[in-house]
């Protein structure tokens, strides 16, 4: 896209001109901006990005996108003046998505959306581009789209939701052809008030689908069910669904599953052992089926599956101790799944280090108590709570910080123990694995 194309997509006035080349990517951090980048001066909670536009230009930025009051003092770069730099970023992403002509998959849900994204990215044939890290918001998603190189055939886009209207906003940028909703659970209840309200917010993506589009949903859709009439085509995954595993077994960390689909049956050898990841894989296979991807080709690509950091990472530390580092986020649904997996592995003692499940609203204490009971039912021999809200788990030990949890574990772990570390992102439990690894491995 040349400068005129970009100005049109931004809805911008060109204040000054720069080099006659095309930019390579969009950035919002002046410290990470370099030659050939297009910098967007977004207004944040702590700082106004427009103030850093001159520094971005000095760092070699191809251009900057700023409000009219911030155009002075910027040299040797294209300067685009817009009323709202965030809206301009989103508009440019939408224009690039259309220029690519790629097929777009939008993935949302209370639990598992990142894993479904990771699996779908691996299984889908051709040139596939997906979100990295947590670039799944009204800022991160357009940056993801603008990172997609020419020749991208499929965009797999995870969509985050923290309130009504956000999924709809993301869908206007991404314009998905396929929408996958992994599930609906009590996540962000504090913000939306009820599971039904969460389902309505997730279902916004269905309204964005074209007539030839498809919706991927679980067999047991729960509160999502009333919204499914809006889907042009429906594929359900899970037991009894359109895409289901009619046979499965786990051997040496590999899940061998015979999957039945409307396109036929295919054996997949997935490089994971967790039952909940088989469910995530079914959703990803359903995405492929909806796009017409050959089953045999998807099965050949299972070795490419790799999960994002802190999501069920299996680490071996010390003397034969297994640590499952699943601390990216937590809610009642994902907690139960993680504890169920813990119950299926390890023959010695099972230990759970649990932090707070955030944003659960007035019923938070009850949800925590239920998970504490679930942990005991899963055979957890030592339950360590981290932080005051974790008291409701009924832990054997309650500590204040992740570092204290690591010190406690280092003094009590024995060969053969299996440890699950899980909590909401705000609990910072990744520090448990890091500190414990240093203590036991030196």
C-alpha positions in Angstrom: 0.0 0.0 0.0 1.4 3.4 -0.9 0.9 6.6 1.1 -2.3 7.6 -0.7 -3.8 4.1 -0.1 -2.9 4.3 3.5 -4.2 7.8 4.0 -7.5 6.7 2.4 -7.8 3.7 4.8 -6.8 5.9 7.8 -9.3 8.6 6.9 -6.3 10.9 7.3 -5.0 14.2 6.0 -1.3 14.0 4.8 0.4 16.9 6.6 3.9 16.2 5.3 5.6 13.6 3.1 8.4 11.1 3.6 10.1 8.4 1.7 8.5 6.9 -1.4 8.5 3.3 -0.1 5.9 1.2 1.6 6.0 0.7 5.4 6.8 -2.8 6.7 4.5 -2.9 9.9 2.5 -0.8 12.3 3.7 -0.1 15.8 2.3 1.7 18.9 5.5 1.8 21.0 8.0 4.4 20.0 10.8 2.4 21.8 10.2 -0.5 19.4 9.7 1.6 16.3 12.4 1.5 13.7 13.1 2.1 10.0 10.1 1.6 7.7 7.6 1.4 10.6 4.3 3.2 10.7 3.8 4.6 14.3 0.4 5.2 15.8 0.2 7.7 18.6 -2.5 6.1 20.7 -3.8 7.7 23.9 -3.3 5.4 26.9 -4.2 5.5 30.5 -0.8 6.7 31.6 0.6 8.4 28.5 -0.4 10.0 25.2 1.4 8.2 22.4 1.2 11.3 20.2 3.9 12.9 22.4 6.3 10.2 21.3 5.7 10.6 17.6 8.8 12.9 17.1 11.0 10.3 18.8 9.5 7.6 16.5 10.4 9.7 13.5 13.9 10.2 14.7 14.2 6.4 15.1 13.6 6.1 11.4 9.8 5.6 11.2 8.4 5.6 7.7 5.4 7.6 9.1 3.4 8.6 12.1 -0.4 8.7 12.7 -1.3 11.4 15.2 -4.1 13.9 16.1 -4.1 17.3 14.5 -2.6 18.9 17.6 0.4 16.7 17.6 1.8 17.2 14.0 4.4 19.8 14.9 8.1 18.9 15.3 8.0 15.7 13.2 10.6 15.5 10.5 11.7 13.1 7.8 8.5 11.0 7.9 5.0 10.9 6.5 2.7 12.6 8.9 -1.0 11.5 8.8 -3.4 13.6 10.8 -6.6 11.9 12.2 -9.1 12.7 14.8 -8.8 9.2 16.4 -5.6 7.2 15.9 -7.1 4.0 17.3 -10.0 4.1 14.8 -7.5 4.9 12.1 -5.4 1.8 13.1 -8.5 -0.4 12.9 -9.5 1.1 9.6 -6.1 0.4 8.1 -6.2 -3.2 9.4 -9.6 -3.7 7.8 -8.3 -2.4 4.5 -5.3 -4.7 4.7 -7.4 -7.7 5.5 -9.5 -7.0 2.3 -6.3 -6.4 0.3 -4.9 -9.8 1.4 -8.1 -11.5 0.3 -7.4 -14.1 3.0 -10.1 -16.3 4.6 -10.6 -15.2 8.2 -11.4 -17.3 11.3 -12.5 -15.5 14.5 -12.1 -17.5 17.7 -13.6 -16.5 21.0 -14.9 -18.2 24.2 -14.5 -18.3 27.9 -11.9 -21.0 27.9 -9.6 -22.6 25.3 -9.7 -19.9 22.6 -5.9 -19.5 22.6 -5.3 -23.3 22.4 -7.9 -23.6 19.6 -6.1 -20.8 17.8 -2.7 -22.5 18.3 -4.0 -25.9 17.0 -5.9 -24.4 14.1 -2.8 -22.4 13.0 -0.8 -25.6 13.0 -3.4 -27.8 11.2 -4.7 -25.5 8.5 -2.8 -25.8 5.2 -1.3 -23.0 3.2 0.1 -19.7 4.5 -1.6 -19.1 7.9 -1.1 -16.0 10.1 -2.4 -15.8 13.7 -2.1 -13.6 16.8 1.1 -13.8 18.7 1.1 -13.6 22.5 -2.1 -11.8 23.7 -2.6 -9.5 20.7 -6.4 -10.1 20.7 -7.9 -6.8 21.7 -9.2 -3.7 19.9 -5.5 -2.7 19.6 -3.8 -6.1 19.4 -6.1 -7.6 16.8 -5.5 -4.9 14.2 -1.8 -5.0 14.9 -2.0 -8.8 14.2 -3.8 -8.2 10.9 -1.2 -5.6 9.8 1.6 -8.1 10.6 0.2 -10.6 8.1 2.5 -10.8 5.1 1.4 -10.6 1.5 0.4 -14.1 0.3 -1.4 -14.9 3.6 -4.2 -17.3 2.8 -5.9 -17.7 6.2 -6.0 -15.4 9.2 -6.7 -17.2 12.5 -7.7 -14.4 14.9 -8.3 -14.9 18.6 -10.8 -12.3 19.9 -10.8 -11.1 23.5 -14.0 -9.9 25.3 -14.3 -7.9 28.4 -17.7 -6.2 27.8 -20.7 -5.9 25.5 -19.8 -4.6 22.0 -16.2 -5.6 22.0 -16.5 -8.7 19.9 -18.7 -6.8 17.5 -16.0 -4.2 17.2 -13.3 -6.8 16.5 -15.6 -8.5 14.0 -16.0 -5.3 12.0 -12.2 -5.2 11.7 -11.6 -8.9 11.0 -14.8 -9.6 8.9 -14.6 -13.3 9.7 -15.9 -16.0 7.4 -15.8 -18.7 10.2 -16.5 -18.0 13.9 -15.6 -20.5 16.6 -17.0 -20.1 20.1 -15.2 -22.6 22.3 -17.7 -22.3 25.2 -19.4 -19.9 27.6 -18.7 -19.9 31.3 -18.6 -17.7 34.4 -15.6 -15.6 33.2 -15.9 -11.8 33.5 -19.2 -12.2 35.5 -18.0 -9.2 37.5 -18.1 -7.1 34.4 -21.2 -8.5 32.6 -23.4 -9.6 35.5 -24.4 -13.1 34.3 -23.4 -16.1 32.1 -26.4 -15.2 29.8 -24.9 -11.7 29.3 -21.5 -13.3 28.5 -23.1 -15.6 26.0 -24.8 -12.6 24.3 -21.5 -10.8 24.1 -19.7 -13.8 22.6 -22.5 -14.3 20.1 -21.9 -10.9 18.6 -19.4 -12.6 16.3 -22.2 -14.7 14.7 -24.0 -11.5 13.5 -20.8 -10.6 11.5 -20.8 -13.8 9.5 -21.6 -13.7 5.8 -24.3 -15.9 4.3 -21.8 -18.5 3.2 -20.1 -18.4 6.7 -20.0 -21.1 9.4 -20.2 -21.1 13.2 -18.3 -23.7 15.2 -19.8 -24.3 18.7 -19.8 -27.1 21.3 -22.5 -29.8 21.3 -23.5 -28.5 24.8 -23.7 -24.8 24.0 -25.6 -23.9 27.2 -26.4 -20.2 27.4 -25.2 -19.7 23.9 -28.0 -21.9 22.5 -30.6 -19.1 22.0 -28.2 -17.2 19.8 -27.3 -20.0 17.4 -30.3 -19.3 15.1 -28.3 -16.4 13.8 -25.6 -18.7 12.4 -25.8 -19.3 8.6 -24.2 -22.8 9.0 -23.6 -24.6 12.2 -20.9 -27.2 13.0 -21.0 -28.7 16.5 -17.9 -30.3 18.1 -17.7 -32.8 20.9 -19.4 -36.1 21.8 -22.4 -36.7 19.5 -21.6 -33.6 17.4 -20.7 -33.1 13.7 -17.0 -33.3 14.6 -16.3 -35.9 17.3 -13.7 -38.4 18.5 -15.3 -41.8 18.1 -12.2 -43.5 19.5 -9.3 -42.1 21.5 -6.5 -43.3 23.7 -3.4 -41.7 25.3 0.0 -43.3 25.0 3.3 -41.8 26.1 1.9 -38.2 26.0 0.2 -38.7 22.5 -3.5 -38.7 22.0 -4.5 -41.0 19.2 -8.0 -40.0 18.1 -10.2 -41.3 15.3 -12.3 -38.2 14.4 -15.6 -38.4 12.6 -16.6 -35.3 10.5 -19.1 -34.5 7.7 -16.1 -34.9 5.4 -15.2 -38.4 6.6 -13.1 -40.0 9.2 -9.4 -39.5 10.0 -6.9 -40.7 12.6 -5.0 -37.9 14.3 -2.0 -38.4 16.6 -2.0 -35.2 18.7 1.2 -34.3 20.7 -0.6 -33.8 24.0 -2.3 -35.9 26.6 -4.9 -33.6 28.1 -8.6 -34.4 27.6 -9.5 -30.7 27.3 -7.0 -30.2 24.5 -8.7 -33.0 22.6 -11.8 -31.0 22.9 -9.9 -27.9 21.6 -8.5 -30.0 18.8 -12.0 -31.0 17.7 -13.0 -27.3 17.5 -9.9 -26.7 15.4 -10.6 -29.6 13.1 -14.2 -28.3 12.7 -12.7 -25.0 11.6 -10.7 -26.8 9.0 -13.7 -28.8 7.8 -15.7 -25.6 7.4 -12.9 -24.2 5.2 -12.7 -27.3 3.1 -9.2 -28.4 4.4 -8.5 -32.1 3.6 -8.6 -34.2 6.7 -5.5 -36.2 5.7 -3.5 -33.0 5.2 -4.5 -31.7 8.6 -3.5 -35.0 10.2 -0.1 -34.7 8.6 0.4 -31.3 10.2 -0.1 -32.3 13.9 3.6 -32.2 14.6 3.4 -28.4 14.1 1.2 -27.9 17.1 2.8 -25.8 19.8 0.9 -24.0 22.6 1.4 -20.4 23.7 3.5 -19.9 26.9 2.1 -20.6 30.3 -0.7 -22.8 28.9 -0.2 -26.3 30.2 3.6 -26.2 29.9 5.0 -29.5 31.1 8.4 -28.9 32.8 10.7 -31.4 34.5 12.5 -30.0 37.4 14.7 -31.4 40.2 14.8 -35.1 40.7 11.9 -36.5 38.6 9.4 -33.8 39.6 6.8 -32.8 36.9 5.5 -29.2 37.0 2.4 -28.3 34.9 2.7 -24.5 34.4 -0.8 -23.4 33.5 -0.8 -19.9 35.0 -1.9 -17.7 32.0 -5.4 -17.4 33.3 -8.0 -19.2 35.4 -11.7 -19.5 35.9 -14.0 -22.3 37.2 -14.2 -24.1 33.8 -10.4 -24.1 33.1 -9.6 -24.9 36.8 -11.8 -28.1 36.6 -10.2 -29.1 33.3 -6.6 -28.6 34.7 -7.4 -30.5 37.9 -9.0 -33.4 35.9 -5.8 -33.6 33.9 -3.7 -33.6 37.1 -5.7 -36.5 38.3 -4.9 -38.4 35.2 -1.1 -38.1 35.4 1.5 -39.0 37.9 1.5 -42.1 40.2 3.0 -40.3 43.3 1.7 -37.3 45.2 -0.3 -34.6 43.3 0.2 -31.0 44.4 -1.8 -28.0 43.3 -0.6 -24.4 43.7 -3.7 -22.2 43.1 -4.0 -18.5 42.9 -7.1 -16.3 42.7 -9.7 -16.7 39.9 -10.4 -13.0 39.2 -13.5 -11.2 37.9 -16.0 -13.7 39.2 -18.3 -11.1 40.9 -20.3 -11.6 44.1 -20.2 -15.4 43.8 -16.4 -15.5 43.8 -16.0 -17.1 47.2 -18.4 -19.9 46.3 -16.6 -20.6 43.0 -13.3 -20.8 44.9 -14.8 -23.2 47.5 -16.1 -25.5 44.7 -12.7 -25.6 43.1 -11.1 -26.5 46.4 -13.6 -29.5 46.7 -12.8 -30.4 43.1 -9.1 -30.4 43.9 -9.6 -32.9 46.8 -11.8 -35.1 44.5 -8.9 -35.1 42.0 -6.6 -36.6 44.6 -4.6 -33.5 45.4 -2.5 -34.4 48.4 -1.1 -30.9 49.1 -3.1 -27.8 48.2 -1.2 -24.5 48.4 -3.2 -21.2 48.1 -1.4 -18.1 47.0 -2.9 -14.7 48.1 -5.8 -14.0 50.5 -8.6 -14.9 48.0 -7.1 -18.4 47.7 -8.1 -19.0 51.4 -11.5 -20.0 50.1 -10.0 -23.1 48.4 -9.5 -24.5 51.9 -5.7 -25.0 51.3 -3.4 -27.0 53.4 -1.0 -24.1 53.2 -1.7 -20.4 52.5 1.1 -18.1 51.4 1.1 -14.5 50.4 3.3 -14.4 47.3 4.4 -16.7 44.5 8.0 -16.6 45.8 6.8 -17.9 49.2 5.0 -20.7 47.4 8.2 -21.7 45.6 10.1 -21.7 48.9 7.5 -23.9 50.5 7.5 -26.3 47.6 11.3 -26.5 47.4 11.3 -27.7 51.0 8.6 -30.3 50.6 8.8 -31.7 47.1 9.8 -35.3 46.6 10.9 -37.3 43.5 7.9 -38.3 41.5 5.6 -35.5 42.6 3.4 -33.8 40.1 2.7 -30.1 40.6 -0.1 -28.0 39.0 0.4 -24.2 39.1 -2.7 -22.3 38.1 -4.3 -18.9 38.7 -5.5 -15.8 37.0 -2.9 -13.7 35.2 -3.1 -11.1 38.0 -1.8 -13.6 40.5 1.6 -13.7 38.8 2.1 -17.4 39.4 4.6 -17.8 36.6 7.1 -16.7 39.3 6.5 -20.0 41.1 7.8 -22.1 38.2 10.7 -19.7 37.6 11.8 -19.5 41.2 11.3 -23.2 41.8 13.3 -24.2 38.8 16.2 -22.0 40.0 16.1 -23.5 43.5 15.9 -27.2 42.4 18.0 -27.1 39.2 20.6 -24.6 40.5 
